[in-house]
């Protein structure tokens, strides 16, 4: 039985339109896998399949050698997830939200209370912990999402744009936290548009374009494949960019400059 | 007009349109729903209910071959009382359902604040949107009955002229529209006055509870209105009896209508078709009714005066408080009130009660939090309580609260608290089908460990705790009526009854409360009336059994034991049925409201 996450030839249709096709990837313990691609490339669909929130139309996902479709609750118990949009129960406070998540994950009362207090403190949310989430800023909501994803010490962390809305200090904490968690054997799937982040954090990347895997492997292999010494940004640009960015930027500036 | 004026006028029009949309895209009525579909459904409900009610109320007039004007004028008092009550209550409810959108909100400041639009224009646009919404609502609500009712009323009063019918229509339309605007502006004024008196911080803390209390009052008033008979209305107008509750404002607008158009019906001469003769008794009854009506005429001008005065006062108050409280865009960074210490205390006590089951704790607390804080859920619970309260008020109006002997307790008195409890539990059962916040449901889906039993047990426990509070609140009233010992036994029986009803309501429930997508009830026109009839049957059946049980101590004991056994039996059946885990679908989709042509299936099959 192989440890880790394996996706085999995943395909997902929405009303007969394929969002992803034949997607395969692997993620082992202690590894950080970057998931990259332009808007509409299928990143969010991939994430929703890998978290078990949606079922693939074709293909299967194995976790520690077992099909997650057959053991979905057990699988979800080992996954922590930070979604792209910070949708939380706005009528709960940050502490109540974490309490709800901790209870549903069957954390014992003492442990849950201690962890929640500590995480709120470390994420700088203690002062707002008992206020309704409806009054939180985007960054504060993002911190609640991070705390709730980490609360039960998951084996697999799926992070979809986790740095979105975070202030500078919190971003730095996150950048340090992810390698530490990986060093403790956690598997981390990191989906982001911030290529600089991904390049620093991830040993391996998957590049998606129009629902298909364009590349999967270590960043240095990608560079070699593209015969380029450029940054990851340059490599991705070569792989997926279909427009001339300089030309497009020039056109936008021209349109903006038009007056009656 | 200068270019600046032109751009201001354009901005005013655009912003007004945005605000109007917001009033329809209501967080309460249609969160995340298709606006056009919601509007179509709501408007269809309003029109069909108005047509149906008008026709139903007019059957007496339509079935008479010759209607006597005096009798019709008297009978119309009760009908008009109902029309005016409905107009006030429904318009007020519409205002309450748009409660947050009645004033500028932080999100308005966030979206419109950065744009080069003067704050004054934004405030004026909001006011215009509120006025247009109120006007459109009251007119659409009352237009059809204003035409149909006078036509039906005079259909068989021979000798009624066309101009008279038109004047009756105009008077009816004016009165009910004014009453509707009075209801709407009353809520606007109440909201504005509270906001001005309490200040932003206290208002935000109490606003949702005030809103729920007003919804409760309005729904109860709306449900009670059809039970008021024309003889009662006559008593109130003639000061033979004192009107109670919300009746006086309705009487003011009734007075307004009768001042302008009351004589038109009452003074119509009796015209009998050829070869048809009225019996002397009927002719005498018609004359007596005419005299009775004429005796009331002196009361109408004073009522009409109060109607005008109340309309002007409420409108001015609404306008003044609106302009005062919306003179600035709301501050986005205004501090959000923290929960009270009482909440923390309740949490600690409850946590001790279900110490070893975190999922049950989750269900328990999330139920309390959702029912208390989520606007759609609070409204569901308010409506269910209003139905039970209406039953209680009807019983009180007929029987009073005087002490009665155990042998002669009316069933309706004993059925009051079981009815309230049943409605409460039906409300909870319905509320769990509605997601607490659809976009946040992923939280529970992601943390769901595949077994709903503990979580559901927590949900039920929360419902029982709230039901117990309800019963305890009723205890002093029951004690005053039945005596302390019988009231305590009654309370205990009620609680056992609540346990049975709760388990029975959830016995086939296989979803995750507050987390699965909402699927509307199939065939509501059959299910809701059948449900209400069943509730009446069950509660009155229970009350009959309880009356037998309360007559002697041994009977009470036997009844208690039997009820306890039934409660345990239903629980055991529920447990047995849940022994096997079943698949929970979080994403059941309702059938589309539009006509299905099967094109999607055709495309996928041929793709």
HADDOCK unambig.tbl for C-alpha pairs under 7 A between the chains (distance, minus, plus):
assign (segid A and resid 16 and name CA) (segid B and resid 604 and name CA) 6.42 0.50 0.50
assign (segid A and resid 53 and name CA) (segid B and resid 446 and name CA) 6.98 0.50 0.50
assign (segid A and resid 73 and name CA) (segid B and resid 448 and name CA) 6.53 0.50 0.50
assign (segid A and resid 73 and name CA) (segid B and resid 449 and name CA) 4.54 0.50 0.50
assign (segid A and resid 73 and name CA) (segid B and resid 450 and name CA) 5.29 0.50 0.50
assign (segid A and resid 74 and name CA) (segid B and resid 449 and name CA) 6.83 0.50 0.50
assign (segid A and resid 76 and name CA) (segid B and resid 446 and name CA) 6.34 0.50 0.50
assign (segid A and resid 76 and name CA) (segid B and resid 447 and name CA) 6.65 0.50 0.50
assign (segid A and resid 77 and name CA) (segid B and resid 447 and name CA) 6.80 0.50 0.50
assign (segid A and resid 77 and name CA) (segid B and resid 449 and name CA) 6.76 0.50 0.50
assign (segid A and resid 87 and name CA) (segid B and resid 439 and name CA) 5.89 0.50 0.50
assign (segid A and resid 87 and name CA) (segid B and resid 440 and name CA) 5.02 0.50 0.50
assign (segid A and resid 88 and name CA) (segid B and resid 440 and name CA) 4.83 0.50 0.50
assign (segid A and resid 89 and name CA) (segid B and resid 437 and name CA) 6.23 0.50 0.50
assign (segid A and resid 89 and name CA) (segid B and resid 440 and name CA) 5.66 0.50 0.50
assign (segid A and resid 91 and name CA) (segid B and resid 373 and name CA) 6.14 0.50 0.50
assign (segid A and resid 91 and name CA) (segid B and resid 374 and name CA) 6.69 0.50 0.50
assign (segid A and resid 100 and name CA) (segid B and resid 362 and name CA) 5.45 0.50 0.50
assign (segid A and resid 101 and name CA) (segid B and resid 447 and name CA) 6.54 0.50 0.50
assign (segid A and resid 103 and name CA) (segid B and resid 358 and name CA) 4.55 0.50 0.50
assign (segid A and resid 103 and name CA) (segid B and resid 359 and name CA) 5.36 0.50 0.50
assign (segid A and resid 103 and name CA) (segid B and resid 361 and name CA) 6.87 0.50 0.50
assign (segid A and resid 103 and name CA) (segid B and resid 362 and name CA) 5.46 0.50 0.50
assign (segid A and resid 104 and name CA) (segid B and resid 358 and name CA) 6.65 0.50 0.50
assign (segid A and resid 104 and name CA) (segid B and resid 359 and name CA) 5.08 0.50 0.50
assign (segid A and resid 104 and name CA) (segid B and resid 362 and name CA) 6.21 0.50 0.50
assign (segid A and resid 104 and name CA) (segid B and resid 447 and name CA) 5.94 0.50 0.50
assign (segid A and resid 104 and name CA) (segid B and resid 448 and name CA) 6.58 0.50 0.50
assign (segid A and resid 105 and name CA) (segid B and resid 447 and name CA) 5.88 0.50 0.50
assign (segid A and resid 106 and name CA) (segid B and resid 358 and name CA) 5.32 0.50 0.50
assign (segid A and resid 106 and name CA) (segid B and resid 359 and name CA) 6.25 0.50 0.50
assign (segid A and resid 107 and name CA) (segid B and resid 358 and name CA) 6.89 0.50 0.50
assign (segid A and resid 108 and name CA) (segid B and resid 358 and name CA) 6.88 0.50 0.50
assign (segid A and resid 130 and name CA) (segid B and resid 338 and name CA) 5.84 0.50 0.50
assign (segid A and resid 130 and name CA) (segid B and resid 339 and name CA) 6.70 0.50 0.50
assign (segid A and resid 131 and name CA) (segid B and resid 336 and name CA) 6.41 0.50 0.50
assign (segid A and resid 131 and name CA) (segid B and resid 337 and name CA) 6.61 0.50 0.50
assign (segid A and resid 131 and name CA) (segid B and resid 338 and name CA) 4.86 0.50 0.50
assign (segid A and resid 131 and name CA) (segid B and resid 339 and name CA) 6.98 0.50 0.50
assign (segid A and resid 135 and name CA) (segid B and resid 336 and name CA) 6.21 0.50 0.50
